[in-house]
């Protein structure tokens, strides 16, 4: 199951942006990361959690975890209000987005 399939199957509305059509720059990626109150980042098999109050993501971590070597945002990224999730597994989305359903 992909991130899009996970969200669709639960009736969660989302906007899908293809980076081939509209790449997200380093500056825009950092702006989005700085605005997040909570971030979950999948790196390999590891999931890292950052929270604005207990363990904020440093600028260096933002660059390392969210920006690809070519200078564009790593994907997939889900942003929901103050939540940022980088990477996808069904378990990660289950934990962060939960069982929301269409209102």
Biopython code that builds the backbone (N, CA, C, O; Angstrom):
import numpy as np
from Bio.PDB.StructureBuilder import StructureBuilder

atoms = [
    (1, "UNK", "N", (0.855, -1.176, 0.000)),
    (1, "UNK", "CA", (0.000, 0.000, 0.000)),
    (1, "UNK", "C", (0.900, 1.237, 0.000)),
    (1, "UNK", "O", (1.909, 1.277, 0.703)),
    (2, "UNK", "N", (0.534, 2.226, -0.779)),
    (2, "UNK", "CA", (1.284, 3.484, -0.823)),
    (2, "UNK", "C", (0.655, 4.501, 0.121)),
    (2, "UNK", "O", (-0.430, 4.277, 0.658)),
    (3, "UNK", "N", (1.336, 5.605, 0.315)),
    (3, "UNK", "CA", (0.818, 6.682, 1.160)),
    (3, "UNK", "C", (-0.517, 7.175, 0.613)),
    (3, "UNK", "O", (-1.467, 7.364, 1.373)),
    (4, "UNK", "N", (-0.597, 7.384, -0.693)),
    (4, "UNK", "CA", (-1.856, 7.845, -1.298)),
    (4, "UNK", "C", (-2.976, 6.835, -1.071)),
    (4, "UNK", "O", (-4.102, 7.214, -0.751)),
    (5, "UNK", "N", (-2.669, 5.550, -1.236)),
    (5, "UNK", "CA", (-3.682, 4.514, -1.031)),
    (5, "UNK", "C", (-4.143, 4.479, 0.428)),
    (5, "UNK", "O", (-5.331, 4.312, 0.706)),
    (6, "UNK", "N", (-3.196, 4.639, 1.354)),
    (6, "UNK", "CA", (-3.543, 4.647, 2.772)),
    (6, "UNK", "C", (-4.540, 5.765, 3.059)),
    (6, "UNK", "O", (-5.579, 5.531, 3.676)),
    (7, "UNK", "N", (-4.225, 6.971, 2.616)),
    (7, "UNK", "CA", (-5.094, 8.118, 2.877)),
    (7, "UNK", "C", (-6.448, 7.957, 2.188)),
    (7, "UNK", "O", (-7.493, 8.198, 2.792)),
    (8, "UNK", "N", (-6.419, 7.549, 0.923)),
    (8, "UNK", "CA", (-7.667, 7.373, 0.169)),
    (8, "UNK", "C", (-8.563, 6.319, 0.787)),
    (8, "UNK", "O", (-9.776, 6.509, 0.879)),
    (9, "UNK", "N", (-7.976, 5.203, 1.214)),
    (9, "UNK", "CA", (-8.771, 4.105, 1.773)),
    (9, "UNK", "C", (-9.461, 4.503, 3.076)),
    (9, "UNK", "O", (-10.427, 3.861, 3.490)),
    (10, "UNK", "N", (-8.976, 5.542, 3.710)),
    (10, "UNK", "CA", (-9.578, 6.010, 4.961)),
    (10, "UNK", "C", (-10.414, 7.270, 4.760)),
    (10, "UNK", "O", (-10.911, 7.854, 5.723)),
    (11, "UNK", "N", (-10.564, 7.684, 3.509)),
    (11, "UNK", "CA", (-11.376, 8.851, 3.214)),
    (11, "UNK", "C", (-10.752, 10.154, 3.667)),
    (11, "UNK", "O", (-11.456, 11.139, 3.892)),
    (12, "UNK", "N", (-9.430, 10.167, 3.803)),
    (12, "UNK", "CA", (-8.733, 11.382, 4.238)),
    (12, "UNK", "C", (-8.390, 12.201, 3.005)),
    (12, "UNK", "O", (-7.657, 11.747, 2.127)),
    (13, "UNK", "N", (-8.926, 13.406, 2.948)),
    (13, "UNK", "CA", (-8.661, 14.289, 1.808)),
    (13, "UNK", "C", (-7.216, 14.751, 1.848)),
    (13, "UNK", "O", (-6.667, 15.022, 2.916)),
    (14, "UNK", "N", (-6.604, 14.838, 0.671)),
    (14, "UNK", "CA", (-5.222, 15.313, 0.595)),
    (14, "UNK", "C", (-4.968, 15.923, -0.775)),
    (14, "UNK", "O", (-5.664, 15.636, -1.749)),
    (15, "UNK", "N", (-3.965, 16.761, -0.817)),
    (15, "UNK", "CA", (-3.493, 17.318, -2.084)),
    (15, "UNK", "C", (-2.223, 16.582, -2.437)),
    (15, "UNK", "O", (-1.316, 16.459, -1.614)),
    (16, "UNK", "N", (-2.158, 16.100, -3.639)),
    (16, "UNK", "CA", (-1.005, 15.354, -4.098)),
    (16, "UNK", "C", (-0.177, 16.257, -5.018)),
    (16, "UNK", "O", (-0.686, 16.790, -6.004)),
    (17, "UNK", "N", (1.084, 16.416, -4.688)),
    (17, "UNK", "CA", (1.977, 17.234, -5.507)),
    (17, "UNK", "C", (3.099, 16.349, -6.021)),
    (17, "UNK", "O", (3.826, 15.744, -5.234)),
    (18, "UNK", "N", (3.242, 16.271, -7.321)),
    (18, "UNK", "CA", (4.310, 15.474, -7.908)),
    (18, "UNK", "C", (5.566, 16.330, -8.020)),
    (18, "UNK", "O", (5.548, 17.389, -8.648)),
    (19, "UNK", "N", (6.650, 15.873, -7.413)),
    (19, "UNK", "CA", (7.876, 16.670, -7.401)),
    (19, "UNK", "C", (8.484, 16.798, -8.789)),
    (19, "UNK", "O", (9.254, 17.725, -9.038)),
    (20, "UNK", "N", (8.151, 15.881, -9.703)),
    (20, "UNK", "CA", (8.650, 16.034, -11.074)),
    (20, "UNK", "C", (8.041, 17.266, -11.730)),
    (20, "UNK", "O", (8.686, 17.933, -12.539)),
    (21, "UNK", "N", (6.789, 17.564, -11.371)),
    (21, "UNK", "CA", (6.096, 18.724, -11.933)),
    (21, "UNK", "C", (6.406, 20.003, -11.168)),
    (21, "UNK", "O", (6.497, 21.082, -11.755)),
    (22, "UNK", "N", (6.567, 19.876, -9.852)),
    (22, "UNK", "CA", (6.800, 21.044, -8.999)),
    (22, "UNK", "C", (7.727, 20.654, -7.853)),
    (22, "UNK", "O", (7.270, 20.378, -6.744)),
    (23, "UNK", "N", (9.035, 20.631, -8.126)),
    (23, "UNK", "CA", (9.976, 20.277, -7.059)),
    (23, "UNK", "C", (9.898, 21.272, -5.907)),
    (23, "UNK", "O", (9.631, 22.456, -6.112)),
    (24, "UNK", "N", (10.133, 20.780, -4.705)),
    (24, "UNK", "CA", (10.102, 21.628, -3.521)),
    (24, "UNK", "C", (11.545, 21.963, -3.169)),
    (24, "UNK", "O", (12.351, 21.075, -2.890)),
    (25, "UNK", "N", (11.856, 23.241, -3.184)),
    (25, "UNK", "CA", (13.226, 23.703, -2.977)),
    (25, "UNK", "C", (13.691, 23.521, -1.542)),
    (25, "UNK", "O", (12.890, 23.273, -0.641)),
    (26, "UNK", "N", (14.957, 23.645, -1.350)),
    (26, "UNK", "CA", (15.571, 23.583, -0.024)),
    (26, "UNK", "C", (14.923, 24.615, 0.910)),
    (26, "UNK", "O", (14.576, 24.298, 2.048)),
    (27, "UNK", "N", (14.766, 25.847, 0.419)),
    (27, "UNK", "CA", (14.209, 26.918, 1.240)),
    (27, "UNK", "C", (12.776, 26.617, 1.645)),
    (27, "UNK", "O", (12.399, 26.820, 2.799)),
    (28, "UNK", "N", (11.973, 26.133, 0.700)),
    (28, "UNK", "CA", (10.585, 25.815, 1.011)),
    (28, "UNK", "C", (10.503, 24.619, 1.966)),
    (28, "UNK", "O", (9.664, 24.598, 2.866)),
    (29, "UNK", "N", (11.365, 23.638, 1.771)),
    (29, "UNK", "CA", (11.415, 22.474, 2.670)),
    (29, "UNK", "C", (11.729, 22.918, 4.091)),
    (29, "UNK", "O", (11.066, 22.491, 5.037)),
    (30, "UNK", "N", (12.735, 23.771, 4.247)),
    (30, "UNK", "CA", (13.107, 24.253, 5.580)),
    (30, "UNK", "C", (11.987, 25.077, 6.207)),
    (30, "UNK", "O", (11.755, 24.988, 7.413)),
    (31, "UNK", "N", (11.296, 25.872, 5.408)),
    (31, "UNK", "CA", (10.167, 26.660, 5.915)),
    (31, "UNK", "C", (9.074, 25.740, 6.451)),
    (31, "UNK", "O", (8.527, 25.983, 7.526)),
    (32, "UNK", "N", (8.757, 24.691, 5.709)),
    (32, "UNK", "CA", (7.742, 23.733, 6.154)),
    (32, "UNK", "C", (8.191, 23.006, 7.424)),
    (32, "UNK", "O", (7.391, 22.800, 8.337)),
    (33, "UNK", "N", (9.450, 22.625, 7.482)),
    (33, "UNK", "CA", (9.965, 21.907, 8.652)),
    (33, "UNK", "C", (9.970, 22.794, 9.888)),
    (33, "UNK", "O", (9.633, 22.336, 10.980)),
    (34, "UNK", "N", (10.343, 24.042, 9.730)),
    (34, "UNK", "CA", (10.366, 24.959, 10.880)),
    (34, "UNK", "C", (8.967, 25.199, 11.437)),
    (34, "UNK", "O", (8.808, 25.442, 12.634)),
    (35, "UNK", "N", (7.959, 25.133, 10.582)),
    (35, "UNK", "CA", (6.578, 25.379, 11.003)),
    (35, "UNK", "C", (5.955, 24.168, 11.704)),
    (35, "UNK", "O", (4.935, 24.302, 12.380)),
    (36, "UNK", "N", (6.555, 23.001, 11.548)),
    (36, "UNK", "CA", (5.991, 21.782, 12.142)),
    (36, "UNK", "C", (6.177, 21.781, 13.654)),
    (36, "UNK", "O", (7.261, 22.075, 14.158)),
    (37, "UNK", "N", (5.122, 21.451, 14.361)),
    (37, "UNK", "CA", (5.202, 21.292, 15.813)),
    (37, "UNK", "C", (5.627, 19.879, 16.186)),
    (37, "UNK", "O", (6.136, 19.630, 17.279)),
    (38, "UNK", "N", (5.404, 18.959, 15.250)),
    (38, "UNK", "CA", (5.771, 17.563, 15.459)),
    (38, "UNK", "C", (6.224, 16.991, 14.122)),
    (38, "UNK", "O", (5.615, 17.255, 13.086)),
    (39, "UNK", "N", (7.300, 16.203, 14.153)),
    (39, "UNK", "CA", (7.810, 15.590, 12.928)),
    (39, "UNK", "C", (8.185, 14.139, 13.199)),
    (39, "UNK", "O", (8.761, 13.808, 14.235)),
    (40, "UNK", "N", (7.847, 13.294, 12.252)),
    (40, "UNK", "CA", (8.218, 11.889, 12.262)),
    (40, "UNK", "C", (8.996, 11.651, 10.980)),
    (40, "UNK", "O", (8.542, 12.022, 9.897)),
    (41, "UNK", "N", (10.177, 11.029, 11.096)),
    (41, "UNK", "CA", (11.044, 10.843, 9.940)),
    (41, "UNK", "C", (11.473, 9.381, 9.861)),
    (41, "UNK", "O", (12.044, 8.837, 10.806)),
    (42, "UNK", "N", (11.190, 8.754, 8.718)),
    (42, "UNK", "CA", (11.618, 7.375, 8.484)),
    (42, "UNK", "C", (12.977, 7.425, 7.791)),
    (42, "UNK", "O", (13.118, 7.986, 6.704)),
    (43, "UNK", "N", (13.963, 6.831, 8.438)),
    (43, "UNK", "CA", (15.311, 6.732, 7.881)),
    (43, "UNK", "C", (15.667, 5.253, 7.869)),
    (43, "UNK", "O", (15.930, 4.668, 8.919)),
    (44, "UNK", "N", (15.676, 4.648, 6.690)),
    (44, "UNK", "CA", (15.889, 3.208, 6.621)),
    (44, "UNK", "C", (14.761, 2.511, 7.365)),
    (44, "UNK", "O", (13.587, 2.728, 7.065)),
    (45, "UNK", "N", (15.112, 1.678, 8.332)),
    (45, "UNK", "CA", (14.105, 0.985, 9.136)),
    (45, "UNK", "C", (13.775, 1.740, 10.419)),
    (45, "UNK", "O", (12.880, 1.338, 11.162)),
    (46, "UNK", "N", (14.486, 2.822, 10.680)),
    (46, "UNK", "CA", (14.324, 3.585, 11.915)),
    (46, "UNK", "C", (13.308, 4.714, 11.730)),
    (46, "UNK", "O", (13.230, 5.331, 10.668)),
    (47, "UNK", "N", (12.529, 4.971, 12.791)),
    (47, "UNK", "CA", (11.587, 6.092, 12.812)),
    (47, "UNK", "C", (12.033, 7.047, 13.911)),
    (47, "UNK", "O", (12.155, 6.656, 15.072)),
    (48, "UNK", "N", (12.275, 8.298, 13.541)),
    (48, "UNK", "CA", (12.682, 9.321, 14.501)),
    (48, "UNK", "C", (11.499, 10.244, 14.772)),
    (48, "UNK", "O", (10.723, 10.558, 13.870)),
    (49, "UNK", "N", (11.373, 10.673, 16.025)),
    (49, "UNK", "CA", (10.286, 11.568, 16.393)),
    (49, "UNK", "C", (10.870, 12.859, 16.958)),
    (49, "UNK", "O", (11.772, 12.837, 17.796)),
    (50, "UNK", "N", (10.341, 13.974, 16.485)),
    (50, "UNK", "CA", (10.751, 15.289, 16.949)),
    (50, "UNK", "C", (9.507, 16.058, 17.366)),
    (50, "UNK", "O", (8.484, 16.018, 16.682)),
    (51, "UNK", "N", (9.599, 16.753, 18.485)),
    (51, "UNK", "CA", (8.491, 17.578, 18.946)),
    (51, "UNK", "C", (9.012, 18.948, 19.325)),
    (51, "UNK", "O", (10.090, 19.064, 19.909)),
    (52, "UNK", "N", (8.272, 19.969, 19.004)),
    (52, "UNK", "CA", (8.715, 21.342, 19.248)),
    (52, "UNK", "C", (9.040, 21.587, 20.711)),
    (52, "UNK", "O", (9.967, 22.335, 21.019)),
    (53, "UNK", "N", (8.292, 20.968, 21.617)),
    (53, "UNK", "CA", (8.510, 21.245, 23.035)),
    (53, "UNK", "C", (9.542, 20.318, 23.676)),
    (53, "UNK", "O", (10.286, 20.755, 24.554)),
    (54, "UNK", "N", (9.608, 19.048, 23.259)),
    (54, "UNK", "CA", (10.525, 18.138, 23.938)),
    (54, "UNK", "C", (11.823, 17.863, 23.166)),
    (54, "UNK", "O", (12.874, 17.739, 23.795)),
    (55, "UNK", "N", (11.794, 17.766, 21.865)),
    (55, "UNK", "CA", (12.995, 17.484, 21.083)),
    (55, "UNK", "C", (12.823, 18.052, 19.691)),
    (55, "UNK", "O", (12.514, 17.316, 18.754)),
    (56, "UNK", "N", (13.022, 19.369, 19.539)),
    (56, "UNK", "CA", (12.853, 19.964, 18.202)),
    (56, "UNK", "C", (13.948, 19.489, 17.247)),
    (56, "UNK", "O", (15.063, 19.172, 17.662)),
    (57, "UNK", "N", (13.609, 19.448, 15.984)),
    (57, "UNK", "CA", (14.568, 19.080, 14.956)),
    (57, "UNK", "C", (15.521, 20.250, 14.738)),
    (57, "UNK", "O", (15.085, 21.387, 14.561)),
    (58, "UNK", "N", (16.803, 19.973, 14.751)),
    (58, "UNK", "CA", (17.787, 21.022, 14.500)),
    (58, "UNK", "C", (17.834, 21.338, 13.005)),
    (58, "UNK", "O", (17.345, 20.564, 12.181)),
    (59, "UNK", "N", (18.412, 22.453, 12.675)),
    (59, "UNK", "CA", (18.567, 22.837, 11.273)),
    (59, "UNK", "C", (19.377, 21.774, 10.522)),
    (59, "UNK", "O", (19.057, 21.427, 9.385)),
    (60, "UNK", "N", (20.404, 21.276, 11.156)),
    (60, "UNK", "CA", (21.240, 20.241, 10.527)),
    (60, "UNK", "C", (20.424, 18.969, 10.265)),
    (60, "UNK", "O", (20.557, 18.351, 9.209)),
    (61, "UNK", "N", (19.580, 18.581, 11.227)),
    (61, "UNK", "CA", (18.727, 17.411, 11.039)),
    (61, "UNK", "C", (17.706, 17.655, 9.929)),
    (61, "UNK", "O", (17.433, 16.761, 9.129)),
    (62, "UNK", "N", (17.141, 18.865, 9.878)),
    (62, "UNK", "CA", (16.201, 19.187, 8.806)),
    (62, "UNK", "C", (16.840, 18.967, 7.449)),
    (62, "UNK", "O", (16.257, 18.338, 6.566)),
    (63, "UNK", "N", (18.046, 19.492, 7.294)),
    (63, "UNK", "CA", (18.747, 19.350, 6.014)),
    (63, "UNK", "C", (19.050, 17.880, 5.740)),
    (63, "UNK", "O", (18.812, 17.394, 4.635)),
    (64, "UNK", "N", (19.568, 17.180, 6.725)),
    (64, "UNK", "CA", (19.955, 15.789, 6.539)),
    (64, "UNK", "C", (18.805, 14.844, 6.267)),
    (64, "UNK", "O", (18.926, 13.931, 5.449)),
    (65, "UNK", "N", (17.691, 15.055, 6.946)),
    (65, "UNK", "CA", (16.572, 14.128, 6.841)),
    (65, "UNK", "C", (15.547, 14.513, 5.779)),
    (65, "UNK", "O", (14.810, 13.655, 5.292)),
    (66, "UNK", "N", (15.491, 15.787, 5.418)),
    (66, "UNK", "CA", (14.411, 16.232, 4.538)),
    (66, "UNK", "C", (14.864, 16.705, 3.164)),
    (66, "UNK", "O", (14.043, 16.835, 2.256)),
    (67, "UNK", "N", (16.155, 16.963, 2.998)),
    (67, "UNK", "CA", (16.612, 17.518, 1.727)),
    (67, "UNK", "C", (17.551, 16.527, 1.048)),
    (67, "UNK", "O", (18.559, 16.104, 1.614)),
    (68, "UNK", "N", (17.194, 16.174, -0.165)),
    (68, "UNK", "CA", (17.975, 15.243, -0.971)),
    (68, "UNK", "C", (19.279, 15.905, -1.410)),
    (68, "UNK", "O", (19.393, 17.130, -1.407)),
    (69, "UNK", "N", (20.237, 15.105, -1.779)),
    (69, "UNK", "CA", (21.542, 15.619, -2.201)),
    (69, "UNK", "C", (21.444, 16.611, -3.369)),
    (69, "UNK", "O", (22.313, 17.468, -3.529)),
    (70, "UNK", "N", (20.392, 16.495, -4.177)),
    (70, "UNK", "CA", (20.226, 17.413, -5.305)),
    (70, "UNK", "C", (19.619, 18.755, -4.887)),
    (70, "UNK", "O", (19.425, 19.635, -5.725)),
    (71, "UNK", "N", (19.317, 18.915, -3.583)),
    (71, "UNK", "CA", (18.802, 20.185, -3.079)),
    (71, "UNK", "C", (17.300, 20.267, -2.982)),
    (71, "UNK", "O", (16.774, 21.278, -2.517)),
    (72, "UNK", "N", (16.581, 19.228, -3.410)),
    (72, "UNK", "CA", (15.125, 19.229, -3.375)),
    (72, "UNK", "C", (14.637, 18.362, -2.223)),
    (72, "UNK", "O", (15.386, 17.550, -1.679)),
    (73, "UNK", "N", (13.371, 18.545, -1.858)),
    (73, "UNK", "CA", (12.770, 17.799, -0.750)),
    (73, "UNK", "C", (12.758, 16.299, -1.040)),
    (73, "UNK", "O", (12.450, 15.859, -2.148)),
    (74, "UNK", "N", (13.102, 15.532, -0.007)),
    (74, "UNK", "CA", (12.947, 14.075, -0.082)),
    (74, "UNK", "C", (11.454, 13.769, 0.014)),
    (74, "UNK", "O", (10.718, 14.485, 0.693)),
    (75, "UNK", "N", (11.009, 12.729, -0.649)),
    (75, "UNK", "CA", (9.592, 12.372, -0.640)),
    (75, "UNK", "C", (9.432, 10.906, -0.269)),
    (75, "UNK", "O", (10.387, 10.142, -0.408)),
    (76, "UNK", "N", (8.286, 10.494, 0.188)),
    (76, "UNK", "CA", (7.076, 11.276, 0.371)),
    (76, "UNK", "C", (7.104, 12.067, 1.676)),
    (76, "UNK", "O", (7.749, 11.678, 2.650)),
    (77, "UNK", "N", (6.392, 13.175, 1.665)),
    (77, "UNK", "CA", (6.214, 13.997, 2.858)),
    (77, "UNK", "C", (4.729, 14.285, 2.996)),
    (77, "UNK", "O", (4.065, 14.690, 2.041)),
    (78, "UNK", "N", (4.229, 14.071, 4.188)),
    (78, "UNK", "CA", (2.843, 14.394, 4.516)),
    (78, "UNK", "C", (2.875, 15.555, 5.498)),
    (78, "UNK", "O", (3.576, 15.504, 6.509)),
    (79, "UNK", "N", (2.119, 16.591, 5.201)),
    (79, "UNK", "CA", (2.004, 17.721, 6.120)),
    (79, "UNK", "C", (0.530, 17.893, 6.429)),
    (79, "UNK", "O", (-0.302, 18.020, 5.530)),
    (80, "UNK", "N", (0.225, 17.895, 7.717)),
    (80, "UNK", "CA", (-1.155, 18.038, 8.174)),
    (80, "UNK", "C", (-1.139, 19.008, 9.344)),
    (80, "UNK", "O", (-0.886, 18.615, 10.483)),
    (81, "UNK", "N", (-1.409, 20.271, 9.058)),
    (81, "UNK", "CA", (-1.324, 21.295, 10.101)),
    (81, "UNK", "C", (0.107, 21.369, 10.606)),
    (81, "UNK", "O", (1.027, 21.624, 9.829)),
    (82, "UNK", "N", (0.300, 21.148, 11.892)),
    (82, "UNK", "CA", (1.630, 21.200, 12.487)),
    (82, "UNK", "C", (2.372, 19.882, 12.476)),
    (82, "UNK", "O", (3.429, 19.760, 13.095)),
    (83, "UNK", "N", (1.830, 18.883, 11.774)),
    (83, "UNK", "CA", (2.451, 17.564, 11.693)),
    (83, "UNK", "C", (3.178, 17.410, 10.367)),
    (83, "UNK", "O", (2.631, 17.724, 9.310)),
    (84, "UNK", "N", (4.423, 16.922, 10.427)),
    (84, "UNK", "CA", (5.191, 16.604, 9.226)),
    (84, "UNK", "C", (5.640, 15.153, 9.351)),
    (84, "UNK", "O", (6.226, 14.767, 10.362)),
    (85, "UNK", "N", (5.369, 14.353, 8.331)),
    (85, "UNK", "CA", (5.793, 12.949, 8.294)),
    (85, "UNK", "C", (6.583, 12.752, 7.019)),
    (85, "UNK", "O", (6.073, 12.976, 5.921)),
    (86, "UNK", "N", (7.851, 12.326, 7.167)),
    (86, "UNK", "CA", (8.723, 12.083, 6.002)),
    (86, "UNK", "C", (8.974, 10.590, 5.900)),
    (86, "UNK", "O", (9.490, 9.971, 6.831)),
    (87, "UNK", "N", (8.608, 10.020, 4.773)),
    (87, "UNK", "CA", (8.723, 8.589, 4.565)),
    (87, "UNK", "C", (7.360, 7.952, 4.748)),
    (87, "UNK", "O", (6.423, 8.583, 5.238)),
    (88, "UNK", "N", (7.261, 6.698, 4.350)),
    (88, "UNK", "CA", (5.972, 6.017, 4.482)),
    (88, "UNK", "C", (6.177, 4.555, 4.850)),
    (88, "UNK", "O", (6.983, 3.846, 4.249)),
    (89, "UNK", "N", (5.440, 4.137, 5.833)),
    (89, "UNK", "CA", (5.075, 2.742, 6.078)),
    (89, "UNK", "C", (3.653, 2.803, 6.587)),
    (89, "UNK", "O", (3.227, 3.818, 7.139)),
    (90, "UNK", "N", (2.929, 1.737, 6.406)),
    (90, "UNK", "CA", (1.549, 1.736, 6.887)),
    (90, "UNK", "C", (1.516, 1.947, 8.399)),
    (90, "UNK", "O", (0.649, 2.657, 8.909)),
    (91, "UNK", "N", (2.453, 1.335, 9.115)),
    (91, "UNK", "CA", (2.500, 1.485, 10.575)),
    (91, "UNK", "C", (2.777, 2.936, 10.975)),
    (91, "UNK", "O", (2.182, 3.436, 11.930)),
    (92, "UNK", "N", (3.667, 3.610, 10.260)),
    (92, "UNK", "CA", (3.980, 5.007, 10.565)),
    (92, "UNK", "C", (2.760, 5.890, 10.348)),
    (92, "UNK", "O", (2.447, 6.726, 11.195)),
    (93, "UNK", "N", (2.068, 5.717, 9.227)),
    (93, "UNK", "CA", (0.872, 6.513, 8.979)),
    (93, "UNK", "C", (-0.230, 6.161, 9.970)),
    (93, "UNK", "O", (-0.979, 7.037, 10.403)),
    (94, "UNK", "N", (-0.331, 4.898, 10.329)),
    (94, "UNK", "CA", (-1.334, 4.492, 11.314)),
    (94, "UNK", "C", (-1.079, 5.218, 12.630)),
    (94, "UNK", "O", (-2.011, 5.693, 13.278)),
    (95, "UNK", "N", (0.182, 5.298, 13.017)),
    (95, "UNK", "CA", (0.555, 5.941, 14.279)),
    (95, "UNK", "C", (0.359, 7.455, 14.231)),
    (95, "UNK", "O", (-0.080, 8.049, 15.216)),
    (96, "UNK", "N", (0.673, 8.079, 13.117)),
    (96, "UNK", "CA", (0.658, 9.541, 13.050)),
    (96, "UNK", "C", (-0.669, 10.125, 12.560)),
    (96, "UNK", "O", (-1.122, 11.152, 13.066)),
    (97, "UNK", "N", (-1.277, 9.485, 11.597)),
    (97, "UNK", "CA", (-2.528, 9.987, 11.027)),
    (97, "UNK", "C", (-3.712, 9.268, 11.640)),
    (97, "UNK", "O", (-4.796, 9.838, 11.761)),
    (98, "UNK", "N", (-3.510, 8.019, 12.029)),
    (98, "UNK", "CA", (-4.534, 7.258, 12.714)),
    (98, "UNK", "C", (-5.662, 6.818, 11.821)),
    (98, "UNK", "O", (-5.523, 6.740, 10.600)),
    (99, "UNK", "N", (-6.746, 6.541, 12.427)),
    (99, "UNK", "CA", (-7.923, 6.016, 11.737)),
    (99, "UNK", "C", (-8.933, 7.123, 11.430)),
    (99, "UNK", "O", (-10.139, 6.922, 11.575)),
    (100, "UNK", "N", (-8.448, 8.275, 11.012)),
    (100, "UNK", "CA", (-9.375, 9.360, 10.665)),
    (100, "UNK", "C", (-10.264, 8.916, 9.515)),
    (100, "UNK", "O", (-9.855, 8.129, 8.661)),
    (101, "UNK", "N", (-11.438, 9.414, 9.509)),
    (101, "UNK", "CA", (-12.349, 9.128, 8.416)),
    (101, "UNK", "C", (-12.967, 10.428, 7.930)),
    (101, "UNK", "O", (-12.904, 11.454, 8.606)),
    (102, "UNK", "N", (-13.542, 10.370, 6.791)),
    (102, "UNK", "CA", (-14.188, 11.545, 6.216)),
    (102, "UNK", "C", (-15.277, 12.050, 7.148)),
    (102, "UNK", "O", (-16.082, 11.259, 7.641)),
    (103, "UNK", "N", (-15.317, 13.370, 7.402)),
    (103, "UNK", "CA", (-16.366, 13.916, 8.290)),
    (103, "UNK", "C", (-17.750, 13.768, 7.705)),
    (103, "UNK", "O", (-18.730, 14.176, 8.328)),
]
sb = StructureBuilder()
sb.init_structure("model")
sb.init_model(0)
sb.init_chain("A")
sb.init_seg("    ")
for serial, (resi, resn, name, xyz) in enumerate(atoms, 1):
    if name == "N":
        sb.init_residue(resn, " ", resi, " ")
    sb.init_atom(name, np.array(xyz, "f"), 0.0, 1.0, " ", f" {name:<3s}", serial, name[0])
structure = sb.get_structure()
